[in-house]
């Protein structure tokens, strides 16, 4: 679905975002979105590491 947007769609979204939020607020929103994605990625990584550690402990108990 997102792959069908294209360049004109992206330009339209940026223009609407500029109108709604204003040019001063947009960089702040971008930083907040970046921090959120970074935190989500870190939490996901921690969960996968926890799962790996749990599986290793189970394997060590069986052996």
Phi, psi and omega in degrees: 000313180291329182292347180269003183291304180080177182295313180300323178294319179295317178299318179298318179297318179295318179296316179296319178297320178296320180292316185287311187263337182085155184291337180283329185273337186299314178299323178296318178295322178297316178297318180297319178295320178296317178298319181296315179295321179296317179294319178297317180297318179296316180295320178296319179296318178298319179295318180292323176295321178298317178297319179296317179296320180296317180295322179295320180295320178296319180293322180290327178292323182289330184279000000 
